[in-house]
């Protein structure tokens, strides 16, 4: 089993435990929409959009958490609307996986965006994001 699959399963299980079913459904929408954006706009742009919608602190949890569950739990403690939470979950899960895969080493959003601004980072992100989308469609429709 590839590392992308393991991480996508870990994070899908973590999101499954999130308290709001509507946020989980909207998270699944984010996985579908952002997958094509990764190829056309790049992963740095996708992370920036998620941060703009949810706030830097929500998305940055993916860089600082030791597990995906920890990132999701931190987001659940924030005062976010359902829409903001869906963007925060996606951005954090994406960054968590990219950090675990060694694509990102940064601890801050700004530094992560600089590291992600490359075709190689977007290519690596696409494979992981594809698994996130497939699992989100299975779990959260």
MDAnalysis code that builds the backbone (N, CA, C; Angstrom):
import MDAnalysis as mda
import numpy as np

u = mda.Universe.empty(423, n_residues=141, atom_resindex=np.repeat(np.arange(141), 3), trajectory=True)
u.add_TopologyAttr("name", ["N", "CA", "C"] * 141)
u.add_TopologyAttr("resid", np.arange(1, 142))
u.add_TopologyAttr("resname", ["UNK", "UNK", "UNK", "UNK", "UNK", "UNK", "UNK", "UNK", "UNK", "UNK", "UNK", "UNK", "UNK", "UNK", "UNK", "UNK", "UNK", "UNK", "UNK", "UNK", "UNK", "UNK", "UNK", "UNK", "UNK", "UNK", "UNK", "UNK", "UNK", "UNK", "UNK", "UNK", "UNK", "UNK", "UNK", "UNK", "UNK", "UNK", "UNK", "UNK", "UNK", "UNK", "UNK", "UNK", "UNK", "UNK", "UNK", "UNK", "UNK", "UNK", "UNK", "UNK", "UNK", "UNK", "UNK", "UNK", "UNK", "UNK", "UNK", "UNK", "UNK", "UNK", "UNK", "UNK", "UNK", "UNK", "UNK", "UNK", "UNK", "UNK", "UNK", "UNK", "UNK", "UNK", "UNK", "UNK", "UNK", "UNK", "UNK", "UNK", "UNK", "UNK", "UNK", "UNK", "UNK", "UNK", "UNK", "UNK", "UNK", "UNK", "UNK", "UNK", "UNK", "UNK", "UNK", "UNK", "UNK", "UNK", "UNK", "UNK", "UNK", "UNK", "UNK", "UNK", "UNK", "UNK", "UNK", "UNK", "UNK", "UNK", "UNK", "UNK", "UNK", "UNK", "UNK", "UNK", "UNK", "UNK", "UNK", "UNK", "UNK", "UNK", "UNK", "UNK", "UNK", "UNK", "UNK", "UNK", "UNK", "UNK", "UNK", "UNK", "UNK", "UNK", "UNK", "UNK", "UNK", "UNK", "UNK", "UNK", "UNK"])
u.atoms.positions = np.array([
    [0.850, -1.181, 0.000],
    [0.000, 0.000, 0.000],
    [0.893, 1.241, 0.000],
    [0.561, 2.187, -0.856],
    [1.375, 3.397, -0.961],
    [1.152, 4.304, 0.249],
    [2.097, 5.173, 0.466],
    [2.005, 6.121, 1.581],
    [0.824, 7.075, 1.388],
    [0.542, 7.457, 0.139],
    [-0.603, 8.330, -0.131],
    [-1.906, 7.681, 0.310],
    [-2.044, 6.383, 0.040],
    [-3.270, 5.674, 0.423],
    [-3.387, 5.622, 1.943],
    [-2.300, 5.276, 2.622],
    [-2.330, 5.201, 4.089],
    [-2.734, 6.541, 4.703],
    [-2.145, 7.608, 4.198],
    [-2.462, 8.932, 4.735],
    [-3.895, 9.337, 4.429],
    [-4.360, 9.039, 3.228],
    [-5.741, 9.376, 2.862],
    [-6.733, 8.607, 3.729],
    [-6.446, 7.353, 4.014],
    [-7.322, 6.564, 4.892],
    [-7.289, 7.148, 6.305],
    [-6.092, 7.440, 6.804],
    [-5.965, 8.039, 8.146],
    [-6.792, 9.315, 8.250],
    [-6.663, 10.181, 7.259],
    [-7.358, 11.465, 7.312],
    [-8.855, 11.333, 7.075],
    [-9.264, 10.398, 6.250],
    [-10.700, 10.174, 6.050],
    [-11.336, 9.690, 7.343],
    [-10.658, 8.790, 8.045],
    [-11.164, 8.333, 9.350],
    [-11.246, 9.497, 10.334],
    [-10.260, 10.378, 10.294],
    [-10.271, 11.538, 11.185],
    [-11.439, 12.468, 10.863],
    [-11.645, 12.766, 9.588],
    [-12.748, 13.642, 9.185],
    [-14.089, 12.980, 9.506],
    [-14.149, 11.669, 9.412],
    [-15.388, 10.945, 9.742],
    [-15.823, 11.241, 11.181],
    [-14.871, 11.500, 12.057],
    [-15.180, 11.804, 13.445],
    [-15.553, 13.257, 13.709],
    [-15.518, 14.095, 12.666],
    [-15.879, 15.505, 12.849],
    [-17.341, 15.613, 13.246],
    [-17.669, 16.588, 14.044],
    [-18.983, 16.682, 14.691],
    [-20.146, 17.057, 13.771],
    [-19.898, 17.619, 12.619],
    [-20.970, 18.166, 11.792],
    [-21.040, 17.458, 10.442],
    [-22.166, 16.786, 10.189],
    [-22.327, 16.038, 8.938],
    [-22.351, 16.956, 7.713],
    [-22.919, 18.146, 7.856],
    [-22.949, 19.075, 6.728],
    [-21.534, 19.514, 6.369],
    [-20.709, 19.757, 7.354],
    [-19.308, 20.131, 7.086],
    [-18.586, 18.990, 6.368],
    [-18.892, 17.760, 6.728],
    [-18.260, 16.610, 6.065],
    [-18.714, 16.510, 4.606],
    [-19.974, 16.754, 4.343],
    [-20.463, 16.740, 2.959],
    [-19.799, 17.852, 2.144],
    [-19.676, 19.011, 2.749],
    [-19.025, 20.124, 2.056],
    [-17.527, 19.863, 1.873],
    [-16.925, 19.181, 2.828],
    [-15.523, 18.756, 2.674],
    [-15.388, 17.882, 1.430],
    [-16.325, 16.959, 1.232],
    [-16.302, 16.104, 0.040],
    [-16.408, 16.949, -1.228],
    [-17.216, 17.995, -1.198],
    [-17.301, 18.908, -2.347],
    [-15.956, 19.586, -2.604],
    [-15.294, 19.979, -1.524],
    [-13.969, 20.604, -1.675],
    [-12.983, 19.642, -2.338],
    [-13.029, 18.371, -1.943],
    [-12.088, 17.402, -2.519],
    [-12.303, 17.269, -4.021],
    [-13.551, 17.320, -4.468],
    [-13.845, 17.221, -5.893],
    [-13.388, 18.475, -6.636],
    [-13.771, 19.608, -6.106],
    [-13.482, 20.871, -6.777],
    [-11.976, 21.156, -6.825],
    [-11.311, 20.974, -5.713],
    [-9.895, 21.336, -5.641],
    [-8.979, 20.370, -6.386],
    [-9.444, 19.164, -6.670],
    [-8.594, 18.227, -7.402],
    [-8.226, 18.805, -8.770],
    [-9.198, 19.311, -9.500],
    [-8.881, 19.893, -10.812],
    [-8.075, 21.179, -10.662],
    [-8.322, 21.934, -9.586],
    [-7.558, 23.164, -9.367],
    [-6.078, 22.880, -9.107],
    [-5.784, 21.749, -8.489],
    [-4.380, 21.403, -8.255],
    [-3.644, 21.297, -9.582],
    [-4.299, 20.715, -10.590],
    [-3.628, 20.554, -11.885],
    [-3.587, 21.850, -12.684],
    [-4.613, 22.690, -12.559],
    [-4.647, 23.900, -13.371],
    [-4.005, 25.107, -12.692],
    [-4.227, 25.262, -11.400],
    [-3.726, 26.437, -10.678],
    [-2.500, 26.133, -9.823],
    [-2.340, 24.882, -9.437],
    [-1.232, 24.481, -8.577],
    [-1.670, 24.331, -7.130],
    [-0.956, 23.477, -6.425],
    [-1.322, 23.177, -5.041],
    [-1.142, 24.381, -4.126],
    [-0.167, 25.236, -4.386],
    [0.015, 26.420, -3.546],
    [-1.228, 27.304, -3.611],
    [-1.786, 27.460, -4.801],
    [-2.990, 28.279, -4.968],
    [-4.177, 27.662, -4.233],
    [-4.312, 26.353, -4.312],
    [-5.406, 25.658, -3.627],
    [-5.308, 25.865, -2.113],
    [-4.117, 25.716, -1.566],
    [-3.928, 25.918, -0.125],
    [-4.225, 27.371, 0.244],
    [-3.828, 28.304, -0.604],
    [-4.106, 29.714, -0.346],
    [-5.607, 29.987, -0.339],
    [-6.337, 29.386, -1.272],
    [-7.796, 29.563, -1.311],
    [-8.436, 28.988, -0.050],
    [-8.043, 27.784, 0.327],
    [-8.590, 27.171, 1.542],
    [-8.320, 28.057, 2.758],
    [-7.131, 28.630, 2.808],
    [-6.765, 29.516, 3.923],
    [-7.586, 30.799, 3.907],
    [-7.822, 31.329, 2.722],
    [-8.617, 32.549, 2.608],
    [-10.050, 32.318, 3.077],
    [-10.584, 31.123, 2.844],
    [-11.970, 30.819, 3.214],
    [-12.108, 30.405, 4.685],
    [-11.112, 29.685, 5.219],
    [-11.221, 29.154, 6.581],
    [-10.408, 29.952, 7.592],
    [-9.406, 30.652, 7.120],
    [-8.482, 31.335, 8.018],
    [-7.182, 30.552, 8.112],
    [-6.125, 31.291, 8.238],
    [-4.774, 30.721, 8.294],
    [-4.635, 29.697, 9.419],
    [-5.177, 30.009, 10.582],
    [-4.987, 29.131, 11.742],
    [-5.578, 27.742, 11.518],
    [-6.721, 27.669, 10.868],
    [-7.349, 26.368, 10.625],
    [-6.488, 25.515, 9.702],
    [-6.050, 26.077, 8.609],
    [-5.281, 25.319, 7.629],
    [-3.898, 24.960, 8.170],
    [-3.312, 25.861, 8.921],
    [-1.979, 25.614, 9.494],
    [-1.946, 24.444, 10.463],
    [-3.094, 24.048, 10.989],
    [-3.101, 22.899, 11.907],
    [-2.532, 21.658, 11.234],
    [-2.679, 21.566, 9.931],
    [-2.134, 20.433, 9.200],
    [-0.620, 20.378, 9.217],
    [0.009, 21.507, 9.404],
    [1.474, 21.551, 9.463],
    [2.007, 21.242, 10.858],
    [1.186, 21.464, 11.864],
    [1.654, 21.362, 13.252],
    [1.189, 20.109, 13.977],
    [0.157, 19.478, 13.485],
    [-0.408, 18.308, 14.166],
    [0.481, 17.079, 13.980],
    [0.502, 16.227, 14.990],
    [1.257, 14.979, 14.915],
    [0.469, 13.878, 14.210],
    [-0.857, 13.990, 14.224],
    [-1.720, 13.040, 13.525],
    [-2.803, 13.842, 12.802],
    [-3.417, 13.214, 11.840],
    [-4.510, 13.876, 11.139],
    [-5.688, 14.092, 12.094],
    [-5.922, 13.144, 12.970],
    [-7.007, 13.275, 13.956],
    [-6.792, 14.518, 14.823],
    [-5.550, 14.765, 15.210],
    [-5.245, 15.952, 16.011],
    [-5.584, 17.224, 15.241],
    [-5.261, 17.273, 13.965],
    [-5.590, 18.445, 13.147],
    [-7.100, 18.655, 13.084],
    [-7.843, 17.580, 12.853],
    [-9.306, 17.667, 12.772],
    [-9.886, 18.099, 14.115],
    [-9.375, 17.567, 15.200],
    [-9.874, 17.946, 16.529],
    [-9.609, 19.420, 16.824],
    [-8.454, 19.919, 16.407],
    [-8.158, 21.342, 16.611],
    [-9.131, 22.217, 15.833],
    [-9.446, 21.807, 14.611],
    [-10.399, 22.577, 13.806],
    [-11.783, 22.541, 14.456],
    [-12.155, 21.403, 15.020],
    [-13.478, 21.302, 15.648],
    [-13.600, 22.213, 16.871],
    [-12.488, 22.609, 17.452],
    [-12.508, 23.503, 18.616],
    [-12.557, 24.977, 18.211],
    [-12.360, 25.261, 16.931],
    [-12.390, 26.646, 16.458],
    [-13.829, 27.078, 16.194],
    [-14.059, 28.353, 16.306],
    [-15.392, 28.897, 16.030],
    [-15.485, 29.218, 14.542],
    [-15.854, 28.189, 13.752],
    [-15.954, 28.327, 12.308],
    [-17.367, 28.017, 11.864],
    [-17.805, 28.670, 10.800],
    [-19.073, 28.287, 10.192],
    [-18.872, 26.923, 9.528],
    [-19.955, 26.311, 9.105],
    [-19.864, 25.020, 8.421],
    [-19.022, 25.155, 7.151],
    [-19.236, 26.213, 6.413],
    [-18.483, 26.440, 5.174],
    [-16.995, 26.632, 5.471],
    [-16.691, 27.463, 6.452],
    [-15.293, 27.678, 6.830],
    [-14.643, 26.374, 7.290],
    [-15.382, 25.593, 8.064],
    [-14.848, 24.315, 8.552],
    [-14.518, 23.378, 7.400],
    [-15.351, 23.342, 6.376],
    [-15.089, 22.445, 5.249],
    [-13.800, 22.830, 4.530],
    [-13.558, 24.116, 4.377],
    [-12.313, 24.576, 3.767],
    [-11.126, 24.316, 4.695],
    [-11.330, 24.553, 5.980],
    [-10.265, 24.306, 6.946],
    [-9.879, 22.840, 7.009],
    [-10.870, 21.965, 7.001],
    [-10.598, 20.530, 7.012],
    [-9.797, 20.131, 5.782],
    [-10.235, 20.603, 4.623],
    [-9.526, 20.222, 3.398],
    [-8.088, 20.747, 3.397],
    [-7.923, 22.020, 3.703],
    [-6.585, 22.595, 3.706],
    [-5.661, 21.925, 4.709],
    [-6.169, 21.658, 5.898],
    [-5.355, 21.019, 6.935],
    [-5.004, 19.586, 6.571],
    [-5.978, 18.844, 6.056],
    [-5.738, 17.452, 5.660],
    [-4.733, 17.396, 4.511],
    [-4.872, 18.310, 3.570],
    [-3.938, 18.349, 2.445],
    [-2.518, 18.651, 2.938],
    [-2.371, 19.668, 3.773],
    [-1.044, 20.017, 4.271],
    [-0.468, 18.927, 5.179],
    [-1.307, 18.324, 5.988],
    [-0.830, 17.233, 6.847],
    [-0.217, 16.122, 5.993],
    [-0.933, 15.718, 4.962],
    [-0.443, 14.653, 4.090],
    [0.813, 15.044, 3.345],
    [0.857, 16.265, 2.848],
    [2.037, 16.706, 2.106],
    [3.257, 16.816, 3.014],
    [3.025, 17.170, 4.260],
    [4.146, 17.201, 5.213],
    [4.618, 15.775, 5.507],
    [3.675, 14.862, 5.726],
    [4.027, 13.472, 5.998],
    [4.746, 12.820, 4.819],
    [4.398, 13.249, 3.611],
    [5.042, 12.713, 2.403],
    [6.397, 13.364, 2.120],
    [6.735, 14.381, 2.880],
    [8.017, 15.053, 2.690],
    [8.010, 16.126, 1.620],
    [6.834, 16.474, 1.119],
    [6.724, 17.520, 0.100],
    [6.910, 18.895, 0.741],
    [6.449, 19.027, 1.979],
    [6.532, 20.277, 2.734],
    [7.282, 20.017, 4.032],
    [8.151, 20.939, 4.377],
    [8.866, 20.849, 5.649],
    [8.522, 22.017, 6.568],
    [7.835, 22.995, 6.051],
    [7.542, 24.241, 6.752],
    [6.616, 24.029, 7.949],
    [6.685, 24.987, 8.876],
    [5.787, 24.990, 10.027],
    [4.779, 26.133, 9.944],
    [4.942, 27.020, 8.961],
    [4.008, 28.140, 8.806],
    [3.377, 28.098, 7.416],
    [2.219, 28.668, 7.321],
    [1.509, 28.697, 6.047],
    [2.318, 29.424, 4.977],
    [2.859, 30.584, 5.307],
    [3.611, 31.359, 4.319],
    [4.783, 30.563, 3.764],
    [5.533, 29.906, 4.640],
    [6.667, 29.110, 4.181],
    [6.209, 27.889, 3.377],
    [5.100, 27.300, 3.782],
    [4.564, 26.144, 3.041],
    [4.164, 26.558, 1.631],
    [3.542, 27.720, 1.487],
    [3.142, 28.182, 0.160],
    [4.352, 28.346, -0.753],
    [5.437, 28.846, -0.213],
    [6.661, 28.990, -1.014],
    [7.192, 27.616, -1.449],
    [7.134, 26.640, -0.565],
    [7.601, 25.298, -0.905],
    [6.684, 24.611, -1.916],
    [5.415, 24.939, -1.875],
    [4.431, 24.266, -2.736],
    [4.297, 24.896, -4.118],
    [4.925, 26.012, -4.330],
    [4.781, 26.727, -5.592],
    [5.709, 26.142, -6.659],
    [5.424, 24.901, -7.040],
    [6.223, 24.246, -8.088],
    [5.397, 23.142, -8.733],
    [5.668, 22.850, -9.991],
    [4.961, 21.750, -10.656],
    [5.203, 20.397, -9.976],
    [6.384, 20.194, -9.424],
    [6.667, 18.915, -8.753],
    [5.803, 18.750, -7.504],
    [5.633, 19.818, -6.737],
    [4.787, 19.754, -5.548],
    [3.336, 19.489, -5.947],
    [2.878, 20.136, -7.008],
    [1.497, 19.922, -7.468],
    [1.294, 18.501, -7.962],
    [2.282, 17.947, -8.621],
    [2.194, 16.567, -9.090],
    [2.084, 15.598, -7.914],
    [2.910, 15.801, -6.900],
    [2.851, 14.944, -5.709],
    [1.525, 15.119, -4.989],
    [1.052, 16.352, -4.912],
    [-0.211, 16.634, -4.237],
    [-1.389, 15.990, -4.957],
    [-1.332, 15.942, -6.273],
    [-2.442, 15.393, -7.051],
    [-2.732, 13.934, -6.668],
    [-1.706, 13.132, -6.547],
    [-1.913, 11.714, -6.222],
    [-2.589, 11.551, -4.862],
    [-2.135, 12.302, -3.887],
    [-2.729, 12.261, -2.550],
    [-4.159, 12.808, -2.588],
    [-4.355, 13.931, -3.269],
    [-5.674, 14.560, -3.350],
    [-6.689, 13.668, -4.073],
    [-6.227, 12.903, -5.037],
    [-7.117, 11.970, -5.731],
    [-7.662, 10.922, -4.764],
    [-6.803, 10.412, -3.900],
    [-7.256, 9.451, -2.884],
    [-8.202, 10.115, -1.892],
    [-7.913, 11.346, -1.481],
    [-8.816, 12.048, -0.575],
    [-10.195, 12.198, -1.201],
    [-10.237, 12.554, -2.479],
    [-11.517, 12.724, -3.182],
    [-12.287, 11.419, -3.260],
    [-11.607, 10.366, -3.652],
    [-12.276, 9.077, -3.813],
    [-12.858, 8.594, -2.488],
    [-12.091, 8.713, -1.430],
    [-12.580, 8.264, -0.119],
    [-13.674, 9.178, 0.415],
    [-13.538, 10.481, 0.197],
    [-14.577, 11.420, 0.662],
    [-15.910, 11.137, -0.039],
    [-15.850, 10.806, -1.328],
    [-17.087, 10.482, -2.038],
    [-17.725, 9.213, -1.486],
    [-16.902, 8.265, -1.075],
    [-17.428, 7.026, -0.512],
    [-18.013, 7.239, 0.892],
    [-17.400, 8.101, 1.686],
    [-17.787, 8.254, 3.084],
    [-18.798, 9.363, 3.351],
    [-18.758, 10.447, 2.606],
    [-19.479, 11.653, 3.022],
    [-20.519, 12.172, 2.044],
    [-20.980, 11.368, 1.121],
    [-22.002, 11.818, 0.175],
    [-23.323, 12.010, 0.856],
])
